[in-house]
Amino acid sequence: MPRQSTASTPKAVVASRESDRLIRFLGLRQPVDRALATGRITRSKVAEAWLLHPAAITVGELVEAAQNTADQLLADRLITPLSVLAGMASAAMEPSCSKAAARALLHHLVNAGHVDRLGLLTAQDEPYLALYRPADAEEIARQLRELREILHVQGSVSHDQLPEPHQPRTGRAWADTLISHAEFAGWGRLGGATLQAWPRP
């Protein structure tokens, strides 16, 4: 029997275009419009996105669950691109949540000031966000100062040159994210995994 894609597995909280996943999660035998009309399902607007979820779960409870999940994940990883964090939150959050719904909830946390963010660039030079906890703002600032000093002295910097955070974290993906932010900030240009400073006049 073929394995079900994680992009179609039943979830309790979904984007409006994913209503079939919620219908299957609840085991309903009625269309989503009927479930909305009878009060089995609620539609809530979160960060400009419409989410569907069981009526027994309030939007405040969803935001609180997203906040708790994001705090736990970011405490372990320091800083993570929003799209990556949405996938992690989707796998970890209770009530269960699709990646699209998790992305909307994370954007709400950013807009409400519950998490902080830095800008990044895609390979096509399109901007996107990386998120971190306000409690880690001092550590993020320290790492960026170190990064800029290494770049000034050596003319380049790679992820393995940044110091370990004062509080141990899992892996060093955070260092790659900070170097990517330095490119976004105009400090240099990424070539492979190394940031090269712009030539001095």
DRENKOL-354001 format. One record per residue: x, y, z of N, C-alpha, C in turn. Coordinates in nm, 3 decimals, always signed. Layout:
BEGIN
ATOM:X:Y:Z:X:Y:Z:X:Y:Z
...
//
This chain:
BEGIN
ATOM:+0.086:-0.120:+0.000:+0.000:+0.000:+0.000:+0.089:+0.124:+0.000
ATOM:+0.068:+0.221:-0.092:+0.154:+0.337:-0.098:+0.144:+0.422:+0.028
ATOM:+0.259:+0.478:+0.065:+0.264:+0.563:+0.185:+0.201:+0.698:+0.156
ATOM:+0.120:+0.748:+0.250:+0.052:+0.875:+0.231:+0.151:+0.990:+0.244
ATOM:+0.144:+1.085:+0.150:+0.231:+1.203:+0.155:+0.199:+1.287:+0.278
ATOM:+0.304:+1.343:+0.341:+0.282:+1.429:+0.456:+0.206:+1.555:+0.418
ATOM:+0.209:+1.590:+0.288:+0.137:+1.708:+0.241:-0.013:+1.684:+0.231
ATOM:-0.058:+1.558:+0.252:-0.201:+1.530:+0.243:-0.254:+1.457:+0.367
ATOM:-0.170:+1.438:+0.467:-0.216:+1.369:+0.588:-0.319:+1.454:+0.662
ATOM:-0.415:+1.391:+0.730:-0.517:+1.466:+0.805:-0.452:+1.554:+0.913
ATOM:-0.503:+1.676:+0.928:-0.453:+1.769:+1.029:-0.570:+1.844:+1.091
ATOM:-0.553:+1.889:+1.216:-0.660:+1.959:+1.286:-0.669:+2.106:+1.246
ATOM:-0.557:+2.164:+1.204:-0.553:+2.306:+1.167:-0.493:+2.315:+1.028
ATOM:-0.567:+2.375:+0.935:-0.523:+2.376:+0.796:-0.553:+2.511:+0.732
ATOM:-0.487:+2.538:+0.621:-0.523:+2.653:+0.538:-0.655:+2.622:+0.468
ATOM:-0.726:+2.727:+0.427:-0.860:+2.707:+0.370:-0.858:+2.617:+0.247
ATOM:-0.750:+2.620:+0.171:-0.741:+2.537:+0.050:-0.717:+2.389:+0.083
ATOM:-0.691:+2.360:+0.210:-0.662:+2.222:+0.253:-0.779:+2.162:+0.332
ATOM:-0.899:+2.208:+0.309:-1.014:+2.168:+0.391:-1.034:+2.017:+0.396
ATOM:-0.997:+1.946:+0.288:-1.016:+1.801:+0.287:-0.935:+1.733:+0.396
ATOM:-0.821:+1.791:+0.433:-0.737:+1.732:+0.537:-0.806:+1.741:+0.674
ATOM:-0.874:+1.853:+0.699:-0.948:+1.869:+0.825:-1.072:+1.779:+0.826
ATOM:-1.141:+1.772:+0.715:-1.259:+1.685:+0.706:-1.221:+1.542:+0.740
ATOM:-1.107:+1.496:+0.685:-1.062:+1.359:+0.713:-1.015:+1.344:+0.857
ATOM:-0.953:+1.449:+0.912:-0.908:+1.446:+1.052:-1.027:+1.427:+1.145
ATOM:-1.136:+1.496:+1.118:-1.255:+1.488:+1.203:-1.345:+1.370:+1.168
ATOM:-1.316:+1.303:+1.056:-1.399:+1.189:+1.016:-1.539:+1.230:+0.974
ATOM:-1.552:+1.348:+0.917:-1.684:+1.398:+0.877:-1.725:+1.342:+0.741
ATOM:-1.854:+1.328:+0.722:-1.908:+1.284:+0.594:-1.996:+1.393:+0.536
ATOM:-1.942:+1.514:+0.538:-2.016:+1.629:+0.485:-1.916:+1.728:+0.428
ATOM:-1.956:+1.810:+0.331:-1.865:+1.909:+0.275:-1.830:+2.016:+0.378
ATOM:-1.721:+2.087:+0.351:-1.673:+2.185:+0.448:-1.774:+2.297:+0.471
ATOM:-1.847:+2.338:+0.368:-1.946:+2.445:+0.386:-2.054:+2.403:+0.486
ATOM:-2.095:+2.276:+0.478:-2.196:+2.226:+0.571:-2.139:+2.218:+0.713
ATOM:-2.012:+2.175:+0.725:-1.948:+2.167:+0.856:-1.932:+2.305:+0.918
ATOM:-1.906:+2.406:+0.836:-1.900:+2.544:+0.886:-2.037:+2.591:+0.932
ATOM:-2.138:+2.562:+0.852:-2.274:+2.607:+0.883:-2.328:+2.543:+1.011
ATOM:-2.289:+2.419:+1.037:-2.339:+2.348:+1.156:-2.250:+2.369:+1.278
ATOM:-2.141:+2.444:+1.261:-2.055:+2.476:+1.375:-1.954:+2.370:+1.411
ATOM:-1.936:+2.270:+1.326:-1.833:+2.169:+1.353:-1.693:+2.224:+1.329
ATOM:-1.683:+2.316:+1.233:-1.556:+2.375:+1.192:-1.567:+2.527:+1.203
ATOM:-1.456:+2.591:+1.236:-1.449:+2.737:+1.242:-1.345:+2.788:+1.143
ATOM:-1.372:+2.904:+1.084:-1.276:+2.971:+0.996:-1.224:+3.094:+1.069
ATOM:-1.090:+3.106:+1.081:-1.029:+3.220:+1.151:-0.924:+3.283:+1.061
ATOM:-0.918:+3.416:+1.061:-0.817:+3.487:+0.981:-0.694:+3.510:+1.068
ATOM:-0.580:+3.462:+1.022:-0.453:+3.473:+1.095:-0.347:+3.524:+0.998
ATOM:-0.293:+3.643:+1.025:-0.188:+3.700:+0.941:-0.226:+3.698:+0.794
ATOM:-0.342:+3.747:+0.762:-0.392:+3.758:+0.624:-0.424:+3.624:+0.560
ATOM:-0.424:+3.515:+0.636:-0.459:+3.383:+0.582:-0.581:+3.330:+0.656
ATOM:-0.667:+3.261:+0.585:-0.783:+3.197:+0.648:-0.746:+3.055:+0.686
ATOM:-0.763:+3.023:+0.815:-0.737:+2.889:+0.866:-0.868:+2.823:+0.905
ATOM:-0.873:+2.693:+0.886:-0.988:+2.612:+0.929:-0.944:+2.522:+1.043
ATOM:-1.030:+2.509:+1.144:-0.997:+2.426:+1.259:-1.124:+2.385:+1.331
ATOM:-1.119:+2.282:+1.418:-1.238:+2.242:+1.493:-1.292:+2.358:+1.577
ATOM:-1.421:+2.368:+1.586:-1.483:+2.479:+1.660:-1.445:+2.478:+1.808
ATOM:-1.406:+2.362:+1.859:-1.369:+2.353:+2.001:-1.236:+2.419:+2.031
ATOM:-1.158:+2.451:+1.928:-1.026:+2.513:+1.947:-1.038:+2.660:+1.909
ATOM:-1.004:+2.750:+2.000:-1.010:+2.893:+1.971:-0.883:+2.938:+1.900
ATOM:-0.890:+3.052:+1.832:-0.772:+3.104:+1.764:-0.665:+3.144:+1.867
ATOM:-0.709:+3.186:+1.986:-0.612:+3.217:+2.092:-0.534:+3.095:+2.135
ATOM:-0.602:+2.981:+2.140:-0.533:+2.856:+2.175:-0.435:+2.815:+2.066
ATOM:-0.471:+2.841:+1.940:-0.380:+2.810:+1.830:-0.254:+2.895:+1.838
ATOM:-0.271:+3.024:+1.864:-0.156:+3.114:+1.874:-0.067:+3.073:+1.991
ATOM:-0.128:+3.038:+2.104:-0.050:+2.995:+2.220:+0.028:+2.867:+2.189
ATOM:-0.035:+2.773:+2.121:+0.033:+2.649:+2.085:+0.149:+2.676:+1.990
ATOM:+0.127:+2.766:+1.894:+0.234:+2.802:+1.800:+0.349:+2.871:+1.873
ATOM:+0.316:+2.959:+1.968:+0.419:+3.028:+2.046:+0.503:+2.928:+2.126
ATOM:+0.438:+2.837:+2.194:+0.511:+2.738:+2.274:+0.599:+2.649:+2.187
ATOM:+0.546:+2.608:+2.072:+0.623:+2.522:+1.982:+0.742:+2.597:+1.925
ATOM:+0.719:+2.720:+1.881:+0.830:+2.800:+1.826:+0.937:+2.825:+1.931
ATOM:+0.897:+2.855:+2.053:+0.994:+2.878:+2.161:+1.082:+2.755:+2.182
ATOM:+1.020:+2.638:+2.185:+1.097:+2.515:+2.208:+1.194:+2.487:+2.094
ATOM:+1.146:+2.504:+1.971:+1.231:+2.476:+1.856:+1.346:+2.577:+1.845
ATOM:+1.316:+2.705:+1.865:+1.419:+2.808:+1.851:+1.517:+2.807:+1.966
ATOM:+1.475:+2.766:+2.085:+1.568:+2.753:+2.197:+1.676:+2.652:+2.165
ATOM:+1.641:+2.553:+2.085:+1.736:+2.447:+2.049:+1.823:+2.486:+1.930
ATOM:+1.774:+2.573:+1.842:+1.842:+2.600:+1.715:+1.888:+2.744:+1.697
ATOM:+1.854:+2.832:+1.790:+1.892:+2.974:+1.792:+1.814:+3.056:+1.690
ATOM:+1.833:+3.028:+1.561:+1.763:+3.103:+1.457:+1.739:+3.008:+1.340
ATOM:+1.620:+3.019:+1.279:+1.582:+2.925:+1.174:+1.498:+2.999:+1.069
ATOM:+1.522:+2.975:+0.939:+1.435:+3.034:+0.836:+1.289:+2.998:+0.861
ATOM:+1.201:+3.094:+0.836:+1.059:+3.075:+0.867:+1.002:+2.952:+0.797
ATOM:+1.037:+2.931:+0.669:+0.981:+2.817:+0.596:+1.024:+2.685:+0.658
ATOM:+1.149:+2.678:+0.705:+1.198:+2.557:+0.771:+1.129:+2.539:+0.906
ATOM:+1.116:+2.649:+0.980:+1.051:+2.642:+1.111:+0.905:+2.601:+1.098
ATOM:+0.839:+2.645:+0.991:+0.699:+2.606:+0.969:+0.687:+2.455:+0.954
ATOM:+0.780:+2.394:+0.882:+0.778:+2.249:+0.868:+0.801:+2.178:+1.000
ATOM:+0.896:+2.229:+1.079:+0.922:+2.172:+1.211:+0.802:+2.187:+1.302
ATOM:+0.741:+2.306:+1.300:+0.624:+2.332:+1.386:+0.508:+2.243:+1.346
ATOM:+0.491:+2.222:+1.216:+0.383:+2.136:+1.168:+0.397:+1.994:+1.223
ATOM:+0.521:+1.947:+1.233:+0.545:+1.812:+1.283:+0.532:+1.802:+1.435
ATOM:+0.556:+1.915:+1.505:+0.564:+1.910:+1.651:+0.441:+1.964:+1.724
ATOM:+0.365:+2.050:+1.660:+0.261:+2.125:+1.729:+0.139:+2.039:+1.761
ATOM:+0.080:+2.064:+1.876:-0.050:+2.008:+1.914:-0.143:+2.124:+1.948
ATOM:-0.258:+2.136:+1.881:-0.318:+2.042:+1.786:-0.238:+2.032:+1.656
ATOM:-0.253:+1.919:+1.586:-0.177:+1.898:+1.464:-0.210:+2.007:+1.362
ATOM:-0.110:+2.043:+1.284:-0.118:+2.165:+1.204:-0.046:+2.142:+1.071
ATOM:-0.104:+2.185:+0.961:-0.037:+2.176:+0.832:+0.076:+2.279:+0.826
ATOM:+0.168:+2.260:+0.733:+0.279:+2.354:+0.718:+0.228:+2.492:+0.678
ATOM:+0.129:+2.497:+0.590:+0.074:+2.627:+0.548:+0.011:+2.700:+0.666
ATOM:-0.062:+2.627:+0.750:-0.123:+2.689:+0.868:-0.015:+2.733:+0.967
ATOM:+0.088:+2.651:+0.984:+0.198:+2.687:+1.074:+0.267:+2.813:+1.025
ATOM:+0.284:+2.826:+0.894:+0.347:+2.945:+0.839:+0.266:+3.070:+0.873
ATOM:+0.134:+3.062:+0.859:+0.049:+3.176:+0.892:+0.059:+3.210:+1.041
ATOM:+0.059:+3.110:+1.127:+0.070:+3.134:+1.271:+0.205:+3.196:+1.306
ATOM:+0.311:+3.153:+1.241:+0.443:+3.213:+1.267:+0.447:+3.358:+1.221
ATOM:+0.386:+3.388:+1.107:+0.378:+3.528:+1.063:+0.301:+3.612:+1.165
ATOM:+0.197:+3.555:+1.223:+0.123:+3.626:+1.328:+0.214:+3.654:+1.448
ATOM:+0.294:+3.557:+1.488:+0.386:+3.578:+1.601:+0.486:+3.689:+1.571
ATOM:+0.532:+3.695:+1.446:+0.623:+3.804:+1.406:+0.551:+3.938:+1.416
ATOM:+0.431:+3.945:+1.358:+0.357:+4.071:+1.356:+0.322:+4.119:+1.498
ATOM:+0.301:+4.025:+1.589:+0.266:+4.058:+1.727:+0.389:+4.085:+1.814
ATOM:+0.508:+4.065:+1.758:+0.630:+4.089:+1.834:+0.667:+3.977:+1.930
ATOM:+0.607:+3.859:+1.913:+0.637:+3.747:+2.002:+0.765:+3.674:+1.962
ATOM:+0.805:+3.688:+1.836:+0.935:+3.638:+1.790:+1.000:+3.749:+1.709
ATOM:+1.133:+3.749:+1.706:+1.208:+3.847:+1.628:+1.252:+3.785:+1.496
ATOM:+1.297:+3.870:+1.403:+1.333:+3.818:+1.272:+1.449:+3.895:+1.212
ATOM:+1.518:+3.825:+1.121:+1.621:+3.884:+1.037:+1.586:+3.855:+0.892
ATOM:+1.631:+3.942:+0.802:+1.605:+3.921:+0.660:+1.710:+3.831:+0.597
ATOM:+1.666:+3.753:+0.497:+1.753:+3.667:+0.418:+1.716:+3.684:+0.271
ATOM:+1.800:+3.627:+0.183:+1.772:+3.628:+0.040:+1.772:+3.485:-0.014
ATOM:+1.677:+3.458:-0.103:+1.679:+3.330:-0.173:+1.789:+3.333:-0.280
ATOM:+1.808:+3.220:-0.347:+1.905:+3.214:-0.457:+1.866:+3.307:-0.571
ATOM:+1.739:+3.343:-0.576:+1.690:+3.437:-0.679:+1.683:+3.580:-0.626
ATOM:+1.750:+3.604:-0.512:+1.755:+3.737:-0.450:+1.618:+3.786:-0.406
ATOM:+1.528:+3.694:-0.369:+1.400:+3.731:-0.313:+1.410:+3.730:-0.160
ATOM:+1.354:+3.831:-0.092:+1.367:+3.837:+0.055:+1.274:+3.738:+0.126
ATOM:+1.320:+3.686:+0.238:+1.237:+3.606:+0.327:+1.293:+3.620:+0.468
ATOM:+1.231:+3.555:+0.566:+1.264:+3.580:+0.706:+1.325:+3.458:+0.774
ATOM:+1.410:+3.487:+0.873:+1.455:+3.387:+0.970:+1.410:+3.436:+1.107
ATOM:+1.369:+3.344:+1.192:+1.309:+3.381:+1.321:+1.397:+3.338:+1.438
ATOM:+1.392:+3.415:+1.546:+1.460:+3.380:+1.671:+1.381:+3.437:+1.788
ATOM:+1.410:+3.387:+1.907:+1.339:+3.431:+2.027:+1.392:+3.567:+2.073
ATOM:+1.306:+3.655:+2.124:+1.356:+3.778:+2.185:+1.459:+3.751:+2.294
ATOM:+1.446:+3.638:+2.364:+1.543:+3.603:+2.469:+1.683:+3.580:+2.413
ATOM:+1.693:+3.555:+2.283:+1.823:+3.530:+2.220:+1.875:+3.652:+2.144
ATOM:+1.812:+3.767:+2.160:+1.853:+3.885:+2.085:+1.998:+3.923:+2.114
ATOM:+2.040:+3.912:+2.239:+2.179:+3.948:+2.274:+2.278:+3.853:+2.208
ATOM:+2.245:+3.724:+2.205:+2.333:+3.626:+2.140:+2.340:+3.651:+1.989
ATOM:+2.229:+3.681:+1.928:+2.227:+3.711:+1.785:+2.314:+3.834:+1.756
ATOM:+2.299:+3.938:+1.837:+2.379:+4.059:+1.819:+2.528:+4.030:+1.837
ATOM:+2.563:+3.947:+1.935:+2.704:+3.910:+1.957:+2.760:+3.837:+1.835
ATOM:+2.685:+3.743:+1.784:+2.732:+3.666:+1.668:+2.750:+3.756:+1.545
ATOM:+2.660:+3.851:+1.526:+2.672:+3.941:+1.412:+2.791:+4.034:+1.427
ATOM:+2.822:+4.076:+1.551:+2.942:+4.158:+1.572:+3.067:+4.078:+1.539
ATOM:+3.071:+3.953:+1.584:+3.185:+3.866:+1.554:+3.199:+3.845:+1.404
ATOM:+3.088:+3.820:+1.339:+3.089:+3.797:+1.195:+3.146:+3.919:+1.122
ATOM:+3.099:+4.036:+1.160:+3.144:+4.158:+1.091:+3.292:+4.184:+1.117
ATOM:+3.339:+4.155:+1.238:+3.481:+4.175:+1.270:+3.568:+4.080:+1.188
ATOM:+3.530:+3.953:+1.180:+3.607:+3.857:+1.101:+3.608:+3.899:+0.954
ATOM:+3.494:+3.943:+0.904:+3.484:+3.987:+0.765:+3.574:+4.107:+0.739
ATOM:+3.579:+4.200:+0.835:+3.663:+4.320:+0.821:+3.812:+4.284:+0.820
ATOM:+3.853:+4.193:+0.907:+3.994:+4.158:+0.921:+4.041:+4.067:+0.808
ATOM:+3.959:+3.966:+0.774:+4.002:+3.863:+0.680:+3.950:+3.883:+0.538
ATOM:+3.845:+3.960:+0.523:+3.786:+3.977:+0.391:+3.688:+3.868:+0.353
ATOM:+3.672:+3.766:+0.439:+3.576:+3.659:+0.415:+3.544:+3.592:+0.548
ATOM:+3.433:+3.519:+0.551:+3.395:+3.448:+0.673:+3.309:+3.328:+0.634
ATOM:+3.331:+3.216:+0.701:+3.251:+3.096:+0.680:+3.188:+3.056:+0.812
ATOM:+3.090:+2.966:+0.807:+3.010:+2.935:+0.925:+3.092:+2.877:+1.040
ATOM:+3.200:+2.804:+1.007:+3.277:+2.740:+1.115:+3.367:+2.838:+1.190
ATOM:+3.373:+2.964:+1.145:+3.455:+3.064:+1.213:+3.379:+3.140:+1.322
ATOM:+3.249:+3.127:+1.324:+3.172:+3.194:+1.428:+3.182:+3.117:+1.559
ATOM:+3.187:+3.188:+1.671:+3.202:+3.120:+1.801:+3.076:+3.044:+1.840
ATOM:+3.093:+2.946:+1.926:+2.977:+2.874:+1.978:+2.891:+2.968:+2.062
ATOM:+2.759:+2.956:+2.054:+2.672:+3.037:+2.141:+2.701:+3.008:+2.288
ATOM:+2.674:+3.107:+2.374:+2.695:+3.087:+2.518:+2.608:+2.972:+2.570
ATOM:+2.486:+2.961:+2.517:+2.399:+2.848:+2.551:+2.410:+2.746:+2.438
ATOM:+2.450:+2.623:+2.467:+2.468:+2.522:+2.361:+2.342:+2.503:+2.277
ATOM:+2.362:+2.488:+2.145:+2.251:+2.464:+2.052:+2.280:+2.340:+1.969
ATOM:+2.177:+2.287:+1.907:+2.192:+2.171:+1.823:+2.245:+2.212:+1.686
ATOM:+2.358:+2.152:+1.645:+2.412:+2.180:+1.512:+2.464:+2.322:+1.497
ATOM:+2.497:+2.358:+1.372:+2.545:+2.492:+1.342:+2.472:+2.555:+1.223
ATOM:+2.351:+2.509:+1.198:+2.273:+2.571:+1.091:+2.250:+2.719:+1.118
ATOM:+2.246:+2.756:+1.246:+2.228:+2.896:+1.283:+2.337:+2.985:+1.223
ATOM:+2.461:+2.932:+1.215:+2.572:+3.010:+1.161:+2.552:+3.038:+1.013
ATOM:+2.506:+2.939:+0.938:+2.477:+2.960:+0.796:+2.368:+3.065:+0.778
ATOM:+2.268:+3.061:+0.866:+2.158:+3.157:+0.857:+2.209:+3.299:+0.883
ATOM:+2.297:+3.315:+0.981:+2.350:+3.449:+1.011:+2.438:+3.501:+0.898
ATOM:+2.515:+3.413:+0.836:+2.597:+3.454:+0.721:+2.507:+3.494:+0.604
ATOM:+2.397:+3.421:+0.586:+2.302:+3.458:+0.481:+2.240:+3.595:+0.511
ATOM:+2.215:+3.622:+0.639:+2.163:+3.755:+0.675:+2.264:+3.863:+0.643
ATOM:+2.393:+3.836:+0.665:+2.496:+3.935:+0.637:+2.496:+3.972:+0.488
ATOM:+2.470:+3.874:+0.402:+2.457:+3.906:+0.260:+2.335:+3.994:+0.237
ATOM:+2.223:+3.960:+0.300:+2.101:+4.041:+0.289:+2.128:+4.185:+0.333
ATOM:+2.209:+4.200:+0.438:+2.239:+4.334:+0.493:+2.340:+4.411:+0.408
ATOM:+2.396:+4.345:+0.306:+2.488:+4.415:+0.216:+2.632:+4.415:+0.260
ATOM:+2.670:+4.325:+0.351:+2.808:+4.321:+0.400:+2.902:+4.250:+0.303
ATOM:+2.849:+4.171:+0.213:+2.931:+4.098:+0.118:+2.843:+4.010:+0.031
ATOM:+2.908:+3.920:-0.043:+2.836:+3.832:-0.135:+2.873:+3.687:-0.107
ATOM:+2.772:+3.602:-0.096:+2.797:+3.461:-0.070:+2.848:+3.391:-0.194
ATOM:+2.953:+3.311:-0.174:+3.004:+3.223:-0.277:+3.022:+3.087:-0.215
ATOM:+2.933:+2.992:-0.247:+2.934:+2.865:-0.174:+2.888:+2.890:-0.032
ATOM:+2.969:+2.847:+0.065:+2.934:+2.866:+0.206:+3.012:+2.981:+0.269
ATOM:+3.081:+3.059:+0.189:+3.167:+3.166:+0.239:+3.115:+3.302:+0.195
ATOM:+3.115:+3.396:+0.288:+3.077:+3.534:+0.256:+3.203:+3.613:+0.226
ATOM:+3.209:+3.670:+0.108:+3.322:+3.752:+0.066:+3.285:+3.899:+0.082
ATOM:+3.373:+3.975:+0.148:+3.348:+4.119:+0.164:+3.355:+4.188:+0.028
ATOM:+3.279:+4.294:+0.014:+3.290:+4.374:-0.108:+3.428:+4.438:-0.114
ATOM:+3.483:+4.453:-0.235:+3.616:+4.519:-0.246:+3.613:+4.659:-0.186
ATOM:+3.717:+4.693:-0.115:+3.726:+4.826:-0.056:+3.768:+4.927:-0.163
ATOM:+3.712:+5.048:-0.156:+3.747:+5.151:-0.255:+3.893:+5.195:-0.238
//
